[in-house]
Amino acid sequence: MSSVAGNMQKLNVQGIGVALGITWALGCLLIGLSALAFGYGAEFVAAVGTFYIGYAPTLLGVLIGTVWGFVDAYIGGVIFVWLYNKFTK
Protein backbone atom coordinates (compact mmCIF):
# COMPACT_ATOMS: atom_id res chain seq x y z
CA MET A 1 0.00 0.00 0.00
CA SER A 2 1.53 3.33 -1.02
CA SER A 3 1.09 6.50 0.92
CA VAL A 4 -0.77 9.45 -0.56
CA ALA A 5 2.00 11.88 0.45
CA GLY A 6 4.56 9.74 -1.37
CA ASN A 7 2.68 10.17 -4.66
CA MET A 8 2.33 13.96 -4.48
CA GLN A 9 4.20 15.94 -7.09
CA LYS A 10 5.95 19.21 -6.50
CA LEU A 11 4.40 22.33 -7.94
CA ASN A 12 6.31 24.66 -10.25
CA VAL A 13 7.17 27.65 -8.06
CA GLN A 14 7.90 30.14 -10.85
CA GLY A 15 5.01 29.02 -13.06
CA ILE A 16 2.41 29.41 -10.35
CA GLY A 17 3.94 32.69 -9.19
CA VAL A 18 3.67 34.14 -12.70
CA ALA A 19 0.14 32.75 -13.19
CA LEU A 20 -1.09 34.28 -9.93
CA GLY A 21 0.73 37.53 -10.66
CA ILE A 22 -0.89 37.88 -14.08
CA THR A 23 -4.33 36.95 -12.78
CA TRP A 24 -4.29 39.47 -9.92
CA ALA A 25 -2.67 42.16 -12.08
CA LEU A 26 -5.45 41.78 -14.67
CA GLY A 27 -8.02 42.07 -11.90
CA CYS A 28 -6.40 45.26 -10.60
CA LEU A 29 -6.19 46.61 -14.15
CA LEU A 30 -9.84 45.91 -14.99
CA ILE A 31 -11.22 47.22 -11.70
CA GLY A 32 -8.97 50.29 -11.97
CA LEU A 33 -10.13 51.02 -15.52
CA SER A 34 -13.74 50.49 -14.45
CA ALA A 35 -13.26 52.96 -11.58
CA LEU A 36 -11.64 55.42 -13.98
CA ALA A 37 -14.31 55.18 -16.67
CA PHE A 38 -17.52 54.56 -14.69
CA GLY A 39 -16.73 55.00 -11.00
CA TYR A 40 -17.55 51.30 -10.46
CA GLY A 41 -15.01 49.78 -8.08
CA ALA A 42 -13.70 53.13 -6.87
CA GLU A 43 -14.03 51.99 -3.24
CA PHE A 44 -11.96 48.89 -4.02
CA VAL A 45 -9.27 51.00 -5.70
CA ALA A 46 -9.23 53.39 -2.75
CA ALA A 47 -8.95 50.53 -0.24
CA VAL A 48 -6.22 48.67 -2.14
CA GLY A 49 -4.50 52.01 -2.80
CA THR A 50 -3.84 52.29 0.92
CA PHE A 51 -1.15 49.60 0.57
CA TYR A 52 -0.42 49.72 -3.18
CA ILE A 53 1.18 53.16 -3.17
CA GLY A 54 0.02 55.16 -6.19
CA TYR A 55 -2.96 52.95 -7.13
CA ALA A 56 -5.75 55.37 -7.97
CA PRO A 57 -8.54 55.75 -10.55
CA THR A 58 -6.27 57.60 -12.98
CA LEU A 59 -4.49 56.17 -16.02
CA LEU A 60 -1.08 56.32 -14.32
CA GLY A 61 -2.57 55.09 -11.03
CA VAL A 62 -4.13 52.08 -12.75
CA LEU A 63 -0.81 51.17 -14.36
CA ILE A 64 0.98 51.52 -11.01
CA GLY A 65 -1.65 49.36 -9.30
CA THR A 66 -1.32 46.72 -12.02
CA VAL A 67 2.43 46.48 -11.47
CA TRP A 68 1.97 46.36 -7.68
CA GLY A 69 -0.67 43.67 -8.11
CA PHE A 70 1.60 41.50 -10.23
CA VAL A 71 4.54 41.81 -7.84
CA ASP A 72 2.39 41.21 -4.77
CA ALA A 73 0.62 38.11 -6.12
CA TYR A 74 3.84 36.74 -7.64
CA ILE A 75 5.67 36.94 -4.32
CA GLY A 76 2.68 35.55 -2.42
CA GLY A 77 2.33 32.70 -4.91
CA VAL A 78 6.02 31.83 -4.78
CA ILE A 79 5.99 31.75 -0.98
CA PHE A 80 2.80 29.66 -0.90
CA VAL A 81 4.07 27.09 -3.42
CA TRP A 82 7.52 26.94 -1.82
CA LEU A 83 5.89 26.18 1.54
CA TYR A 84 3.54 23.66 -0.07
CA ASN A 85 6.47 21.84 -1.67
CA LYS A 86 8.36 21.81 1.65
CA PHE A 87 5.42 20.34 3.57
CA THR A 88 4.60 17.65 1.00
CA LYS A 89 8.00 15.95 1.31
Biopython code that builds the backbone (N, CA, C, O; Angstrom):
import numpy as np
from Bio.PDB.StructureBuilder import StructureBuilder

atoms = [
    (1, "MET", "N", (0.845, -1.175, 0.000)),
    (1, "MET", "CA", (0.000, 0.000, 0.000)),
    (1, "MET", "C", (0.898, 1.249, 0.000)),
    (1, "MET", "O", (1.755, 1.399, 0.871)),
    (2, "SER", "N", (0.702, 2.120, -0.957)),
    (2, "SER", "CA", (1.530, 3.328, -1.023)),
    (2, "SER", "C", (0.836, 4.472, -0.290)),
    (2, "SER", "O", (-0.390, 4.530, -0.191)),
    (3, "SER", "N", (1.657, 5.364, 0.210)),
    (3, "SER", "CA", (1.086, 6.501, 0.924)),
    (3, "SER", "C", (0.697, 7.594, -0.057)),
    (3, "SER", "O", (1.310, 7.737, -1.115)),
    (4, "VAL", "N", (-0.308, 8.353, 0.292)),
    (4, "VAL", "CA", (-0.765, 9.451, -0.555)),
    (4, "VAL", "C", (0.316, 10.511, -0.661)),
    (4, "VAL", "O", (0.560, 11.033, -1.749)),
    (5, "ALA", "N", (0.971, 10.842, 0.451)),
    (5, "ALA", "CA", (2.005, 11.876, 0.452)),
    (5, "ALA", "C", (3.179, 11.474, -0.435)),
    (5, "ALA", "O", (3.826, 12.338, -1.027)),
    (6, "GLY", "N", (3.460, 10.186, -0.535)),
    (6, "GLY", "CA", (4.565, 9.736, -1.369)),
    (6, "GLY", "C", (4.298, 9.909, -2.849)),
    (6, "GLY", "O", (5.246, 9.941, -3.634)),
    (7, "ASN", "N", (3.046, 10.021, -3.261)),
    (7, "ASN", "CA", (2.681, 10.171, -4.665)),
    (7, "ASN", "C", (2.483, 11.619, -5.077)),
    (7, "ASN", "O", (2.236, 11.883, -6.254)),
    (8, "MET", "N", (2.582, 12.560, -4.161)),
    (8, "MET", "CA", (2.330, 13.964, -4.484)),
    (8, "MET", "C", (3.502, 14.538, -5.261)),
    (8, "MET", "O", (4.664, 14.292, -4.937)),
    (9, "GLN", "N", (3.180, 15.302, -6.284)),
    (9, "GLN", "CA", (4.203, 15.939, -7.092)),
    (9, "GLN", "C", (4.435, 17.360, -6.609)),
    (9, "GLN", "O", (3.548, 18.005, -6.051)),
    (10, "LYS", "N", (5.646, 17.822, -6.838)),
    (10, "LYS", "CA", (5.953, 19.206, -6.497)),
    (10, "LYS", "C", (5.314, 20.139, -7.520)),
    (10, "LYS", "O", (5.162, 19.793, -8.692)),
    (11, "LEU", "N", (4.952, 21.304, -7.060)),
    (11, "LEU", "CA", (4.396, 22.326, -7.943)),
    (11, "LEU", "C", (5.520, 23.209, -8.465)),
    (11, "LEU", "O", (6.543, 23.379, -7.802)),
    (12, "ASN", "N", (5.330, 23.765, -9.645)),
    (12, "ASN", "CA", (6.311, 24.659, -10.248)),
    (12, "ASN", "C", (6.192, 26.037, -9.597)),
    (12, "ASN", "O", (5.199, 26.739, -9.788)),
    (13, "VAL", "N", (7.197, 26.409, -8.840)),
    (13, "VAL", "CA", (7.165, 27.654, -8.062)),
    (13, "VAL", "C", (7.050, 28.872, -8.974)),
    (13, "VAL", "O", (6.178, 29.717, -8.769)),
    (14, "GLN", "N", (7.906, 28.969, -9.963)),
    (14, "GLN", "CA", (7.900, 30.136, -10.855)),
    (14, "GLN", "C", (6.625, 30.198, -11.696)),
    (14, "GLN", "O", (6.040, 31.268, -11.869)),
    (15, "GLY", "N", (6.201, 29.053, -12.212)),
    (15, "GLY", "CA", (5.011, 29.020, -13.057)),
    (15, "GLY", "C", (3.771, 29.490, -12.328)),
    (15, "GLY", "O", (2.996, 30.289, -12.855)),
    (16, "ILE", "N", (3.584, 28.998, -11.120)),
    (16, "ILE", "CA", (2.406, 29.407, -10.353)),
    (16, "ILE", "C", (2.538, 30.858, -9.899)),
    (16, "ILE", "O", (1.543, 31.581, -9.856)),
    (17, "GLY", "N", (3.742, 31.289, -9.561)),
    (17, "GLY", "CA", (3.944, 32.693, -9.194)),
    (17, "GLY", "C", (3.561, 33.628, -10.329)),
    (17, "GLY", "O", (2.881, 34.631, -10.111)),
    (18, "VAL", "N", (3.993, 33.302, -11.533)),
    (18, "VAL", "CA", (3.667, 34.140, -12.701)),
    (18, "VAL", "C", (2.167, 34.085, -12.989)),
    (18, "VAL", "O", (1.552, 35.114, -13.269)),
    (19, "ALA", "N", (1.575, 32.888, -12.921)),
    (19, "ALA", "CA", (0.137, 32.755, -13.194)),
    (19, "ALA", "C", (-0.693, 33.574, -12.208)),
    (19, "ALA", "O", (-1.623, 34.274, -12.607)),
    (20, "LEU", "N", (-0.357, 33.487, -10.927)),
    (20, "LEU", "CA", (-1.085, 34.277, -9.932)),
    (20, "LEU", "C", (-0.838, 35.768, -10.119)),
    (20, "LEU", "O", (-1.754, 36.578, -9.979)),
    (21, "GLY", "N", (0.409, 36.127, -10.437)),
    (21, "GLY", "CA", (0.728, 37.532, -10.662)),
    (21, "GLY", "C", (-0.066, 38.123, -11.812)),
    (21, "GLY", "O", (-0.606, 39.224, -11.700)),
    (22, "ILE", "N", (-0.139, 37.400, -12.910)),
    (22, "ILE", "CA", (-0.887, 37.881, -14.078)),
    (22, "ILE", "C", (-2.378, 37.971, -13.769)),
    (22, "ILE", "O", (-3.035, 38.945, -14.137)),
    (23, "THR", "N", (-2.906, 36.959, -13.097)),
    (23, "THR", "CA", (-4.335, 36.951, -12.778)),
    (23, "THR", "C", (-4.722, 38.136, -11.899)),
    (23, "THR", "O", (-5.693, 38.834, -12.193)),
    (24, "TRP", "N", (-3.975, 38.365, -10.829)),
    (24, "TRP", "CA", (-4.294, 39.469, -9.920)),
    (24, "TRP", "C", (-4.027, 40.818, -10.584)),
    (24, "TRP", "O", (-4.779, 41.769, -10.373)),
    (25, "ALA", "N", (-2.962, 40.909, -11.384)),
    (25, "ALA", "CA", (-2.668, 42.160, -12.080)),
    (25, "ALA", "C", (-3.794, 42.518, -13.049)),
    (25, "ALA", "O", (-4.183, 43.682, -13.145)),
    (26, "LEU", "N", (-4.321, 41.520, -13.769)),
    (26, "LEU", "CA", (-5.446, 41.784, -14.669)),
    (26, "LEU", "C", (-6.679, 42.238, -13.894)),
    (26, "LEU", "O", (-7.411, 43.122, -14.340)),
    (27, "GLY", "N", (-6.902, 41.632, -12.738)),
    (27, "GLY", "CA", (-8.017, 42.070, -11.902)),
    (27, "GLY", "C", (-7.863, 43.515, -11.459)),
    (27, "GLY", "O", (-8.813, 44.295, -11.520)),
    (28, "CYS", "N", (-6.663, 43.868, -11.011)),
    (28, "CYS", "CA", (-6.398, 45.257, -10.599)),
    (28, "CYS", "C", (-6.555, 46.213, -11.776)),
    (28, "CYS", "O", (-7.095, 47.309, -11.627)),
    (29, "LEU", "N", (-6.083, 45.792, -12.943)),
    (29, "LEU", "CA", (-6.192, 46.615, -14.151)),
    (29, "LEU", "C", (-7.659, 46.851, -14.510)),
    (29, "LEU", "O", (-8.072, 47.991, -14.725)),
    (30, "LEU", "N", (-8.444, 45.778, -14.575)),
    (30, "LEU", "CA", (-9.844, 45.909, -14.988)),
    (30, "LEU", "C", (-10.673, 46.704, -13.986)),
    (30, "LEU", "O", (-11.485, 47.540, -14.381)),
    (31, "ILE", "N", (-10.478, 46.455, -12.709)),
    (31, "ILE", "CA", (-11.222, 47.224, -11.699)),
    (31, "ILE", "C", (-10.774, 48.694, -11.724)),
    (31, "ILE", "O", (-11.598, 49.600, -11.595)),
    (32, "GLY", "N", (-9.470, 48.921, -11.889)),
    (32, "GLY", "CA", (-8.973, 50.291, -11.967)),
    (32, "GLY", "C", (-9.528, 51.043, -13.168)),
    (32, "GLY", "O", (-9.920, 52.204, -13.053)),
    (33, "LEU", "N", (-9.562, 50.378, -14.326)),
    (33, "LEU", "CA", (-10.133, 51.017, -15.519)),
    (33, "LEU", "C", (-11.629, 51.253, -15.357)),
    (33, "LEU", "O", (-12.153, 52.268, -15.816)),
    (34, "SER", "N", (-12.314, 50.323, -14.708)),
    (34, "SER", "CA", (-13.741, 50.491, -14.446)),
    (34, "SER", "C", (-13.983, 51.683, -13.514)),
    (34, "SER", "O", (-14.915, 52.461, -13.715)),
    (35, "ALA", "N", (-13.137, 51.812, -12.501)),
    (35, "ALA", "CA", (-13.258, 52.957, -11.583)),
    (35, "ALA", "C", (-12.962, 54.263, -12.313)),
    (35, "ALA", "O", (-13.604, 55.282, -12.060)),
    (36, "LEU", "N", (-12.001, 54.229, -13.208)),
    (36, "LEU", "CA", (-11.638, 55.420, -13.978)),
    (36, "LEU", "C", (-12.765, 55.828, -14.921)),
    (36, "LEU", "O", (-13.125, 57.003, -14.985)),
    (37, "ALA", "N", (-13.320, 54.873, -15.646)),
    (37, "ALA", "CA", (-14.314, 55.182, -16.672)),
    (37, "ALA", "C", (-15.720, 55.388, -16.113)),
    (37, "ALA", "O", (-16.437, 56.285, -16.558)),
    (38, "PHE", "N", (-16.121, 54.563, -15.139)),
    (38, "PHE", "CA", (-17.517, 54.563, -14.693)),
    (38, "PHE", "C", (-17.704, 54.830, -13.208)),
    (38, "PHE", "O", (-18.832, 55.032, -12.757)),
    (39, "GLY", "N", (-16.618, 54.836, -12.437)),
    (39, "GLY", "CA", (-16.728, 54.997, -10.995)),
    (39, "GLY", "C", (-17.012, 53.686, -10.280)),
    (39, "GLY", "O", (-17.001, 53.634, -9.050)),
    (40, "TYR", "N", (-17.271, 52.607, -11.053)),
    (40, "TYR", "CA", (-17.548, 51.302, -10.458)),
    (40, "TYR", "C", (-16.246, 50.694, -9.942)),
    (40, "TYR", "O", (-15.284, 50.553, -10.697)),
    (41, "GLY", "N", (-16.213, 50.339, -8.677)),
    (41, "GLY", "CA", (-15.009, 49.775, -8.076)),
    (41, "GLY", "C", (-14.097, 50.825, -7.467)),
    (41, "GLY", "O", (-12.985, 50.508, -7.045)),
    (42, "ALA", "N", (-14.546, 52.057, -7.413)),
    (42, "ALA", "CA", (-13.702, 53.131, -6.866)),
    (42, "ALA", "C", (-13.358, 52.881, -5.398)),
    (42, "ALA", "O", (-12.261, 53.215, -4.951)),
    (43, "GLU", "N", (-14.295, 52.293, -4.649)),
    (43, "GLU", "CA", (-14.028, 51.995, -3.243)),
    (43, "GLU", "C", (-12.948, 50.916, -3.113)),
    (43, "GLU", "O", (-12.102, 50.976, -2.222)),
    (44, "PHE", "N", (-12.990, 49.930, -4.015)),
    (44, "PHE", "CA", (-11.965, 48.891, -4.020)),
    (44, "PHE", "C", (-10.598, 49.501, -4.318)),
    (44, "PHE", "O", (-9.617, 49.201, -3.638)),
    (45, "VAL", "N", (-10.538, 50.351, -5.331)),
    (45, "VAL", "CA", (-9.268, 50.995, -5.700)),
    (45, "VAL", "C", (-8.763, 51.846, -4.546)),
    (45, "VAL", "O", (-7.567, 51.845, -4.255)),
    (46, "ALA", "N", (-9.645, 52.562, -3.895)),
    (46, "ALA", "CA", (-9.234, 53.392, -2.748)),
    (46, "ALA", "C", (-8.701, 52.527, -1.613)),
    (46, "ALA", "O", (-7.692, 52.864, -0.994)),
    (47, "ALA", "N", (-9.377, 51.409, -1.338)),
    (47, "ALA", "CA", (-8.949, 50.531, -0.244)),
    (47, "ALA", "C", (-7.604, 49.879, -0.564)),
    (47, "ALA", "O", (-6.698, 49.876, 0.270)),
    (48, "VAL", "N", (-7.478, 49.334, -1.757)),
    (48, "VAL", "CA", (-6.217, 48.675, -2.141)),
    (48, "VAL", "C", (-5.109, 49.720, -2.270)),
    (48, "VAL", "O", (-3.944, 49.430, -2.000)),
    (49, "GLY", "N", (-5.473, 50.931, -2.681)),
    (49, "GLY", "CA", (-4.504, 52.006, -2.803)),
    (49, "GLY", "C", (-3.873, 52.415, -1.486)),
    (49, "GLY", "O", (-2.863, 53.118, -1.475)),
    (50, "THR", "N", (-4.460, 51.980, -0.364)),
    (50, "THR", "CA", (-3.841, 52.290, 0.920)),
    (50, "THR", "C", (-2.568, 51.490, 1.146)),
    (50, "THR", "O", (-1.724, 51.896, 1.944)),
    (51, "PHE", "N", (-2.410, 50.350, 0.452)),
    (51, "PHE", "CA", (-1.155, 49.600, 0.570)),
    (51, "PHE", "C", (-0.441, 49.406, -0.757)),
    (51, "PHE", "O", (0.726, 49.012, -0.760)),
    (52, "TYR", "N", (-1.090, 49.664, -1.881)),
    (52, "TYR", "CA", (-0.418, 49.725, -3.184)),
    (52, "TYR", "C", (-0.219, 51.212, -3.477)),
    (52, "TYR", "O", (-1.089, 51.862, -4.055)),
    (53, "ILE", "N", (0.913, 51.730, -3.079)),
    (53, "ILE", "CA", (1.177, 53.164, -3.174)),
    (53, "ILE", "C", (1.065, 53.623, -4.625)),
    (53, "ILE", "O", (1.746, 53.100, -5.507)),
    (54, "GLY", "N", (0.202, 54.601, -4.860)),
    (54, "GLY", "CA", (0.019, 55.161, -6.194)),
    (54, "GLY", "C", (-1.181, 54.614, -6.937)),
    (54, "GLY", "O", (-1.562, 55.175, -7.965)),
    (55, "TYR", "N", (-1.798, 53.531, -6.455)),
    (55, "TYR", "CA", (-2.965, 52.952, -7.127)),
    (55, "TYR", "C", (-4.145, 53.880, -6.922)),
    (55, "TYR", "O", (-4.580, 54.117, -5.795)),
    (56, "ALA", "N", (-4.658, 54.400, -8.025)),
    (56, "ALA", "CA", (-5.748, 55.368, -7.972)),
    (56, "ALA", "C", (-6.525, 55.279, -9.287)),
    (56, "ALA", "O", (-6.013, 54.744, -10.270)),
    (57, "PRO", "N", (-7.751, 55.797, -9.314)),
    (57, "PRO", "CA", (-8.540, 55.749, -10.547)),
    (57, "PRO", "C", (-8.105, 56.806, -11.570)),
    (57, "PRO", "O", (-8.915, 57.609, -12.035)),
    (58, "THR", "N", (-6.830, 56.790, -11.904)),
    (58, "THR", "CA", (-6.266, 57.604, -12.982)),
    (58, "THR", "C", (-5.501, 56.647, -13.893)),
    (58, "THR", "O", (-5.205, 55.522, -13.491)),
    (59, "LEU", "N", (-5.182, 57.070, -15.096)),
    (59, "LEU", "CA", (-4.485, 56.171, -16.016)),
    (59, "LEU", "C", (-3.142, 55.733, -15.439)),
    (59, "LEU", "O", (-2.821, 54.545, -15.455)),
    (60, "LEU", "N", (-2.357, 56.675, -14.931)),
    (60, "LEU", "CA", (-1.076, 56.325, -14.316)),
    (60, "LEU", "C", (-1.286, 55.482, -13.056)),
    (60, "LEU", "O", (-0.555, 54.521, -12.818)),
    (61, "GLY", "N", (-2.279, 55.845, -12.258)),
    (61, "GLY", "CA", (-2.568, 55.095, -11.034)),
    (61, "GLY", "C", (-2.969, 53.654, -11.315)),
    (61, "GLY", "O", (-2.592, 52.748, -10.572)),
    (62, "VAL", "N", (-3.727, 53.437, -12.376)),
    (62, "VAL", "CA", (-4.129, 52.078, -12.746)),
    (62, "VAL", "C", (-2.907, 51.270, -13.175)),
    (62, "VAL", "O", (-2.779, 50.103, -12.808)),
    (63, "LEU", "N", (-2.025, 51.868, -13.934)),
    (63, "LEU", "CA", (-0.806, 51.168, -14.355)),
    (63, "LEU", "C", (0.075, 50.829, -13.149)),
    (63, "LEU", "O", (0.630, 49.733, -13.069)),
    (64, "ILE", "N", (0.198, 51.762, -12.227)),
    (64, "ILE", "CA", (0.978, 51.517, -11.012)),
    (64, "ILE", "C", (0.350, 50.385, -10.199)),
    (64, "ILE", "O", (1.060, 49.499, -9.722)),
    (65, "GLY", "N", (-0.966, 50.408, -10.040)),
    (65, "GLY", "CA", (-1.654, 49.360, -9.305)),
    (65, "GLY", "C", (-1.524, 47.997, -9.961)),
    (65, "GLY", "O", (-1.449, 46.977, -9.276)),
    (66, "THR", "N", (-1.498, 47.979, -11.292)),
    (66, "THR", "CA", (-1.325, 46.724, -12.020)),
    (66, "THR", "C", (0.051, 46.130, -11.749)),
    (66, "THR", "O", (0.177, 44.925, -11.533)),
    (67, "VAL", "N", (1.066, 46.957, -11.758)),
    (67, "VAL", "CA", (2.427, 46.482, -11.468)),
    (67, "VAL", "C", (2.515, 45.988, -10.024)),
    (67, "VAL", "O", (3.055, 44.913, -9.763)),
    (68, "TRP", "N", (1.982, 46.780, -9.086)),
    (68, "TRP", "CA", (1.970, 46.361, -7.680)),
    (68, "TRP", "C", (1.244, 45.032, -7.525)),
    (68, "TRP", "O", (1.704, 44.146, -6.805)),
    (69, "GLY", "N", (0.107, 44.896, -8.204)),
    (69, "GLY", "CA", (-0.671, 43.671, -8.110)),
    (69, "GLY", "C", (0.101, 42.463, -8.594)),
    (69, "GLY", "O", (0.062, 41.405, -7.966)),
    (70, "PHE", "N", (0.811, 42.613, -9.722)),
    (70, "PHE", "CA", (1.605, 41.498, -10.228)),
    (70, "PHE", "C", (2.688, 41.112, -9.234)),
    (70, "PHE", "O", (2.843, 39.937, -8.902)),
    (71, "VAL", "N", (3.428, 42.086, -8.765)),
    (71, "VAL", "CA", (4.539, 41.814, -7.842)),
    (71, "VAL", "C", (4.027, 41.180, -6.554)),
    (71, "VAL", "O", (4.606, 40.212, -6.061)),
    (72, "ASP", "N", (2.953, 41.719, -6.015)),
    (72, "ASP", "CA", (2.391, 41.208, -4.766)),
    (72, "ASP", "C", (1.930, 39.759, -4.909)),
    (72, "ASP", "O", (2.287, 38.914, -4.088)),
    (73, "ALA", "N", (1.146, 39.466, -5.937)),
    (73, "ALA", "CA", (0.624, 38.111, -6.116)),
    (73, "ALA", "C", (1.727, 37.134, -6.512)),
    (73, "ALA", "O", (1.688, 35.965, -6.127)),
    (74, "TYR", "N", (2.710, 37.604, -7.277)),
    (74, "TYR", "CA", (3.836, 36.743, -7.644)),
    (74, "TYR", "C", (4.587, 36.302, -6.387)),
    (74, "TYR", "O", (4.838, 35.113, -6.191)),
    (75, "ILE", "N", (4.938, 37.262, -5.546)),
    (75, "ILE", "CA", (5.674, 36.940, -4.321)),
    (75, "ILE", "C", (4.834, 36.044, -3.410)),
    (75, "ILE", "O", (5.341, 35.063, -2.865)),
    (76, "GLY", "N", (3.558, 36.378, -3.244)),
    (76, "GLY", "CA", (2.684, 35.550, -2.422)),
    (76, "GLY", "C", (2.551, 34.134, -2.965)),
    (76, "GLY", "O", (2.565, 33.168, -2.203)),
    (77, "GLY", "N", (2.423, 34.013, -4.281)),
    (77, "GLY", "CA", (2.327, 32.697, -4.905)),
    (77, "GLY", "C", (3.589, 31.879, -4.748)),
    (77, "GLY", "O", (3.531, 30.683, -4.464)),
    (78, "VAL", "N", (4.736, 32.526, -4.934)),
    (78, "VAL", "CA", (6.016, 31.833, -4.785)),
    (78, "VAL", "C", (6.179, 31.332, -3.348)),
    (78, "VAL", "O", (6.582, 30.189, -3.134)),
    (79, "ILE", "N", (5.872, 32.165, -2.378)),
    (79, "ILE", "CA", (5.990, 31.754, -0.977)),
    (79, "ILE", "C", (5.032, 30.603, -0.684)),
    (79, "ILE", "O", (5.420, 29.628, -0.041)),
    (80, "PHE", "N", (3.789, 30.704, -1.147)),
    (80, "PHE", "CA", (2.802, 29.662, -0.904)),
    (80, "PHE", "C", (3.243, 28.325, -1.499)),
    (80, "PHE", "O", (3.189, 27.296, -0.825)),
    (81, "VAL", "N", (3.679, 28.340, -2.761)),
    (81, "VAL", "CA", (4.074, 27.092, -3.422)),
    (81, "VAL", "C", (5.364, 26.541, -2.817)),
    (81, "VAL", "O", (5.505, 25.326, -2.682)),
    (82, "TRP", "N", (6.284, 27.392, -2.459)),
    (82, "TRP", "CA", (7.519, 26.937, -1.820)),
    (82, "TRP", "C", (7.184, 26.212, -0.512)),
    (82, "TRP", "O", (7.711, 25.134, -0.237)),
    (83, "LEU", "N", (6.299, 26.822, 0.292)),
    (83, "LEU", "CA", (5.885, 26.178, 1.541)),
    (83, "LEU", "C", (5.144, 24.870, 1.263)),
    (83, "LEU", "O", (5.381, 23.868, 1.938)),
    (84, "TYR", "N", (4.266, 24.873, 0.292)),
    (84, "TYR", "CA", (3.537, 23.662, -0.074)),
    (84, "TYR", "C", (4.511, 22.544, -0.430)),
    (84, "TYR", "O", (4.378, 21.420, 0.054)),
    (85, "ASN", "N", (5.483, 22.853, -1.272)),
    (85, "ASN", "CA", (6.470, 21.843, -1.671)),
    (85, "ASN", "C", (7.285, 21.347, -0.484)),
    (85, "ASN", "O", (7.618, 20.163, -0.426)),
    (86, "LYS", "N", (7.607, 22.205, 0.447)),
    (86, "LYS", "CA", (8.356, 21.808, 1.646)),
    (86, "LYS", "C", (7.543, 20.869, 2.527)),
    (86, "LYS", "O", (8.087, 19.910, 3.074)),
    (87, "PHE", "N", (6.253, 21.134, 2.670)),
    (87, "PHE", "CA", (5.421, 20.337, 3.566)),
    (87, "PHE", "C", (4.929, 19.033, 2.943)),
    (87, "PHE", "O", (4.433, 18.160, 3.656)),
    (88, "THR", "N", (5.059, 18.889, 1.631)),
    (88, "THR", "CA", (4.598, 17.645, 1.003)),
    (88, "THR", "C", (5.708, 16.625, 0.834)),
    (88, "THR", "O", (5.499, 15.585, 0.210)),
    (89, "LYS", "N", (6.879, 16.902, 1.375)),
    (89, "LYS", "CA", (7.998, 15.952, 1.308)),
    (89, "LYS", "C", (7.721, 14.766, 2.185)),
    (89, "LYS", "O", (8.542, 13.853, 2.267)),
]
sb = StructureBuilder()
sb.init_structure("model")
sb.init_model(0)
sb.init_chain("A")
sb.init_seg("    ")
for serial, (resi, resn, name, xyz) in enumerate(atoms, 1):
    if name == "N":
        sb.init_residue(resn, " ", resi, " ")
    sb.init_atom(name, np.array(xyz, "f"), 0.0, 1.0, " ", f" {name:<3s}", serial, name[0])
structure = sb.get_structure()
